[in-house]
Amino acid sequence: VGGTPEQQERFIRRIAEEGLIVAYGVTEPEAGSNVQALKTKAERILDDKGDIIGYRLNGQKQFITNGGVAQLYTILAEAPDGPSFFIAEAGDQGLTPGRHEDKHGIRASDTCPLTLEDLIVPKENLIGGIEGQGLKQSNEVFGYTRLMVATFGLGGGMAALEKTIAYAKERVQFGSTLAEKEGYTHKLLVPNAVRLEAARAYIEEVARRLDTNEKDLQVEGSIAKYFTTEAGNAMADDAIQGLGGYGYIREYEVEKIKRDIKITTIYEGTSEIQQRLISMFRLQKTVRSKGDYYKDMAKELESLAGDTGAKELAAMIRLLNDIIFEARANKVTRSQYVTFLMADIMTWCEVGAALCKKAAGYDGKARSHEFMEAASRLFVREAAEKVYLNGLKICVGCDTEVKGLAGRLSGLNLMDIMKNNLKDMDMVSSELVR
Ligand SMILES: Cc1cc2nc3c(=O)[nH]c(=O)nc-3n(C[C@H](O)[C@H](O)[C@H](O)COP(=O)(O)OP(=O)(O)OC[C@H]3O[C@@H](n4cnc5c(N)ncnc54)[C@H](O)[C@@H]3O)c2cc1C
């Protein structure tokens, strides 16, 4: 991302042919979530005529994956015209990896700090060839890597779910298997399985859009990462619970999944940073499109066939538009707490839309069509809880009461939406433990 064609040819070829390991050095001790607080400096080196021939890098990087084992390093540093990425090679004088961190999870992955002391980089290794492109490039990188981390969350979550299901089918307590106890399946399995199914549908949709070269999918990457990694992490936690004392023992592996998956809610931008981005950019998009962005999403859902809860979700998405405009007009969006409540509504609605669409046209083999429709309806109910409760907190929970919202919120027909909830849980549960 961001490399000139010459740089892409030079480095990607080597990475592919020589199997090089690459590290990505952005984070610093003082610049974590706030990359702009970057302190590493790239000073120009000039020849006798005053032309740039290279850069001298000085600074400190923190938590760099593969930092101690990489052959190539992409390093973000502040150049005179702004933050810029540079490529350095292992063994370059002035590039010193520190001690491998003793971590909570992903313990087989190398993570370490890097010290840059008068590290000389030729000008040909300034990515893109122009200074000041670094933050734009790192945002573009996130468009891919956040979706990738979302898939880590999905994979870890699915593995935890499968192990819990297998255990529940075998473990007998009180004369029957755990899989036969509703308090177990409907608490520890079904809600997690539904969320993971929703996450999968959303990831597939965004991946398809990326594959057709659609640009500017950064917010979608944030939604996918935020939702999926939190869902995977919650599943892994419930997997430990679901295996009881055995879940707490290393041999049964779910505690390892829990430790490994936790990093996905932290790196490539924490969950809170994703919530910040989602609310900020979706609010902007809603205002700029005069509400059409979410109206179009609602219209598409209203046209879907089948019994997926799509029409109910469409009504919530129209309500989301009102929440955004009213909250903004009443200036409660100045509160970060409110914007995070909005980010959650946006996330659940958009992920829900992907699941409704997938369920409506589902002819896959992994699940039955009935399972997908029931999962979709269950997820729409969860979204309804988010929209209603978060909406109430925004409407009456702030110093300024957002009067225009009260009537709209009570118009959300929760009584109808919750009908047949248990029946759908029974359906999903029976297919999970079959
Ligand atoms: C195992 C591992 C591997 C990593 N690999 C890499 C790598 O290869 N390359 C790389 O460059 N970095 C890497 N990182 C760094 C990682 O991306 C950062 O740790 C992460 O972005 C968070 O930064 P921080 O640790 O400084 O936390 P902080 O930014 O200090 O955040 C601490 C807490 O405050 C919250 N917070 C921060 N700002 C806000 C805000 N504005 N509003 C609300 N809450 C906020 C955060 O969500 C978090 O909960 C890695 C980290 C780890 C642990």
The ligand as an SDF file (V2000), in Angstrom:
LIG
                    3D

 53 58  0  0  0  0  0  0  0  0999 V2000
    1.0680   -8.2990   20.9840 C   0  0  0  0  0  0  0  0  0  0  0  0
    1.0610   -6.9570   20.3340 C   0  0  0  0  0  0  0  0  0  0  0  0
    1.4530   -6.8250   19.0100 C   0  0  0  0  0  0  0  0  0  0  0  0
    1.4810   -5.5630   18.4120 C   0  0  0  0  0  0  0  0  0  0  0  0
    1.9620   -5.4340   17.1370 N   0  0  0  0  0  0  0  0  0  0  0  0
    2.1770   -4.1970   16.6300 C   0  0  0  0  0  0  0  0  0  0  0  0
    2.8670   -4.0230   15.3900 C   0  0  0  0  0  0  0  0  0  0  0  0
    3.2520   -4.9880   14.7300 O   0  0  0  0  0  0  0  0  0  0  0  0
    3.0900   -2.7600   14.9470 N   0  0  0  0  0  0  0  0  0  0  0  0
    2.6820   -1.6620   15.6360 C   0  0  0  0  0  0  0  0  0  0  0  0
    2.9310   -0.5550   15.1770 O   0  0  0  0  0  0  0  0  0  0  0  0
    2.0170   -1.7820   16.8210 N   0  0  0  0  0  0  0  0  0  0  0  0
    1.7650   -3.0190   17.3380 C   0  0  0  0  0  0  0  0  0  0  0  0
    1.1260   -3.1670   18.5480 N   0  0  0  0  0  0  0  0  0  0  0  0
    0.6720   -1.9890   19.2590 C   0  0  0  0  0  0  0  0  0  0  0  0
   -0.8460   -1.8440   19.3310 C   0  0  0  0  0  0  0  0  0  0  0  0
   -1.3660   -1.4980   18.0760 O   0  0  0  0  0  0  0  0  0  0  0  0
   -1.1550   -0.8140   20.4300 C   0  0  0  0  0  0  0  0  0  0  0  0
   -0.8330   -1.4240   21.6660 O   0  0  0  0  0  0  0  0  0  0  0  0
   -2.5920   -0.3630   20.4200 C   0  0  0  0  0  0  0  0  0  0  0  0
   -2.8540    0.3980   19.2670 O   0  0  0  0  0  0  0  0  0  0  0  0
   -2.9590    0.4600   21.6410 C   0  0  0  0  0  0  0  0  0  0  0  0
   -2.0130    1.4310   21.9470 O   0  0  0  0  0  0  0  0  0  0  0  0
   -1.4360    1.5330   23.4470 P   0  0  0  0  0  0  0  0  0  0  0  0
   -0.9960    0.1870   23.8410 O   0  0  0  0  0  0  0  0  0  0  0  0
   -0.4600    2.6330   23.5100 O   0  0  0  0  0  0  0  0  0  0  0  0
   -2.7130    1.8930   24.3360 O   0  0  0  0  0  0  0  0  0  0  0  0
   -3.3400    3.3390   24.6070 P   0  0  0  0  0  0  0  0  0  0  0  0
   -3.4650    4.0910   23.3360 O   0  0  0  0  0  0  0  0  0  0  0  0
   -2.6210    3.9850   25.7250 O   0  0  0  0  0  0  0  0  0  0  0  0
   -4.7960    2.9290   25.1030 O   0  0  0  0  0  0  0  0  0  0  0  0
   -5.0860    2.4790   26.4260 C   0  0  0  0  0  0  0  0  0  0  0  0
   -6.6040    2.4060   26.5830 C   0  0  0  0  0  0  0  0  0  0  0  0
   -7.1790    3.7040   26.3830 O   0  0  0  0  0  0  0  0  0  0  0  0
   -8.1770    3.6450   25.3780 C   0  0  0  0  0  0  0  0  0  0  0  0
   -8.1710    4.8910   24.6070 N   0  0  0  0  0  0  0  0  0  0  0  0
   -7.1180    5.4590   23.9740 C   0  0  0  0  0  0  0  0  0  0  0  0
   -7.5050    6.5760   23.3370 N   0  0  0  0  0  0  0  0  0  0  0  0
   -8.8290    6.7190   23.5650 C   0  0  0  0  0  0  0  0  0  0  0  0
   -9.8110    7.6700   23.1690 C   0  0  0  0  0  0  0  0  0  0  0  0
   -9.5250    8.7020   22.3780 N   0  0  0  0  0  0  0  0  0  0  0  0
  -11.0770    7.5010   23.6030 N   0  0  0  0  0  0  0  0  0  0  0  0
  -11.4070    6.4630   24.3990 C   0  0  0  0  0  0  0  0  0  0  0  0
  -10.5300    5.5300   24.8020 N   0  0  0  0  0  0  0  0  0  0  0  0
   -9.2520    5.6500   24.3830 C   0  0  0  0  0  0  0  0  0  0  0  0
   -7.8020    2.4480   24.5250 C   0  0  0  0  0  0  0  0  0  0  0  0
   -8.9260    1.9400   23.8150 O   0  0  0  0  0  0  0  0  0  0  0  0
   -7.2880    1.4830   25.5750 C   0  0  0  0  0  0  0  0  0  0  0  0
   -8.3780    0.8380   26.1780 O   0  0  0  0  0  0  0  0  0  0  0  0
    1.0630   -4.4250   19.1470 C   0  0  0  0  0  0  0  0  0  0  0  0
    0.6390   -4.5690   20.4740 C   0  0  0  0  0  0  0  0  0  0  0  0
    0.6590   -5.8050   21.0730 C   0  0  0  0  0  0  0  0  0  0  0  0
    0.2600   -5.9160   22.5220 C   0  0  0  0  0  0  0  0  0  0  0  0
  1  2  1  0
  2  3  1  0
  2 52  2  0
  3  4  2  0
  4  5  1  0
  4 50  1  0
  5  6  2  0
  6  7  1  0
  6 13  1  0
  7  8  2  0
  7  9  1  0
  9 10  1  0
 10 11  2  0
 10 12  1  0
 12 13  2  0
 13 14  1  0
 14 15  1  0
 14 50  1  0
 15 16  1  0
 16 17  1  0
 16 18  1  0
 18 19  1  0
 18 20  1  0
 20 21  1  0
 20 22  1  0
 22 23  1  0
 23 24  1  0
 24 25  2  0
 24 26  1  0
 24 27  1  0
 27 28  1  0
 28 29  2  0
 28 30  1  0
 28 31  1  0
 31 32  1  0
 32 33  1  0
 33 34  1  0
 33 48  1  0
 34 35  1  0
 35 36  1  0
 35 46  1  0
 36 37  1  0
 36 45  1  0
 37 38  2  0
 38 39  1  0
 39 40  1  0
 39 45  2  0
 40 41  1  0
 40 42  2  0
 42 43  1  0
 43 44  2  0
 44 45  1  0
 46 47  1  0
 46 48  1  0
 48 49  1  0
 50 51  2  0
 51 52  1  0
 52 53  1  0
M  END
$$$$
